[in-house]
Amino acid sequence: MLRCLILEPEMVLSWLNLLAKLGFSNITGIDYSPSAIQLSRSIIEKEGLSNITLKVEDFLHLPEELSGFQVCVDKGTLDAISLSPDGATEKRRQYVSALSRVLRPEGFFLITSCNWTAEELRNEFREGFELFEVLPTPKFSFGGRSGNTVAAVVFQKT
Ligand SMILES: C[S@@+](CC[C@H](N)C(=O)[O-])C[C@H]1O[C@@H](n2cnc3c(N)ncnc32)[C@H](O)[C@@H]1O
């Protein structure tokens, strides 16, 4: 059974079609905010989706049973952790080791970030992960320089 961990369950509908087409039948969504999980639950119930388990969990302190995933998806959680007023550098380090714990060897990590560039993410996950693909995202130009509005990157656990 293919297993996927989603750190953004309220966005699950946008990922579900893709994951279902890829054969994922065991999908877990987590957030440490009970209200985010409540919102996700109401969406999932409304849509009649049955193959998603939602849990209130802190990604940095996950229980042992939340491990062995083939795919982990994040949109905005690393960004939120990075903006923590309290020990953000240490929490980012914890994030990388938590990710390593939840993924199987050769498992994939899909991250979308509006705080970090693809190059910065590559540096963040340089130990234990290799770059698989940088996905195309919208571009903008300002003051003669151009960049991307968000970064979307796929890493593979080595
Ligand atoms: C910027 S929001 C992104 C929400 C959603 N993915 C989206 O794109 O609209 C960040 C989310 O990460 C959650 N979060 C932050 N730190 C977390 C942690 N350590 N463990 C689990 N969830 C966390 C917050 O509760 C929040 O729902």
The ligand as an SDF file (V2000), in Angstrom:
LIG
                    3D

 27 29  0  0  0  0  0  0  0  0999 V2000
    1.3470   28.9470    6.0620 C   0  0  0  0  0  0  0  0  0  0  0  0
    0.1930   27.7430    6.6770 S   0  0  0  0  0  0  0  0  0  0  0  0
   -0.0010   26.7800    5.2240 C   0  0  0  0  0  0  0  0  0  0  0  0
   -1.3350   26.1550    5.1830 C   0  0  0  0  0  0  0  0  0  0  0  0
   -1.6830   25.4230    3.8680 C   0  0  0  0  0  0  0  0  0  0  0  0
   -0.7070   24.4080    3.5540 N   0  0  0  0  0  0  0  0  0  0  0  0
   -1.8300   26.3870    2.7160 C   0  0  0  0  0  0  0  0  0  0  0  0
   -1.0040   26.3990    1.8200 O   0  0  0  0  0  0  0  0  0  0  0  0
   -2.8100   27.1530    2.7230 O   0  0  0  0  0  0  0  0  0  0  0  0
    1.2810   26.7610    7.6960 C   0  0  0  0  0  0  0  0  0  0  0  0
    0.5880   25.6470    8.4500 C   0  0  0  0  0  0  0  0  0  0  0  0
    1.6160   24.8960    9.1070 O   0  0  0  0  0  0  0  0  0  0  0  0
    1.1320   24.5190   10.3850 C   0  0  0  0  0  0  0  0  0  0  0  0
    2.3190   24.2310   11.2210 N   0  0  0  0  0  0  0  0  0  0  0  0
    3.3100   25.0940   11.5810 C   0  0  0  0  0  0  0  0  0  0  0  0
    4.2420   24.4680   12.3290 N   0  0  0  0  0  0  0  0  0  0  0  0
    3.8340   23.1670   12.4220 C   0  0  0  0  0  0  0  0  0  0  0  0
    4.3780   22.0190   13.0500 C   0  0  0  0  0  0  0  0  0  0  0  0
    5.5290   22.0720   13.7650 N   0  0  0  0  0  0  0  0  0  0  0  0
    3.7310   20.8460   12.9210 N   0  0  0  0  0  0  0  0  0  0  0  0
    2.5660   20.7780   12.2220 C   0  0  0  0  0  0  0  0  0  0  0  0
    1.9840   21.8340   11.6020 N   0  0  0  0  0  0  0  0  0  0  0  0
    2.6210   23.0130   11.7010 C   0  0  0  0  0  0  0  0  0  0  0  0
    0.2870   25.7000   10.8390 C   0  0  0  0  0  0  0  0  0  0  0  0
   -0.6280   25.3530   11.8430 O   0  0  0  0  0  0  0  0  0  0  0  0
   -0.3880   26.1080    9.5250 C   0  0  0  0  0  0  0  0  0  0  0  0
   -1.6410   25.4500    9.3530 O   0  0  0  0  0  0  0  0  0  0  0  0
  1  2  1  0
  2  3  1  0
  2 10  1  0
  3  4  1  0
  4  5  1  0
  5  6  1  0
  5  7  1  0
  7  8  2  0
  7  9  1  0
 10 11  1  0
 11 12  1  0
 11 26  1  0
 12 13  1  0
 13 14  1  0
 13 24  1  0
 14 15  1  0
 14 23  1  0
 15 16  2  0
 16 17  1  0
 17 18  1  0
 17 23  2  0
 18 19  1  0
 18 20  2  0
 20 21  1  0
 21 22  2  0
 22 23  1  0
 24 25  1  0
 24 26  1  0
 26 27  1  0
M  CHG  2   2   1   9  -1
M  END
$$$$
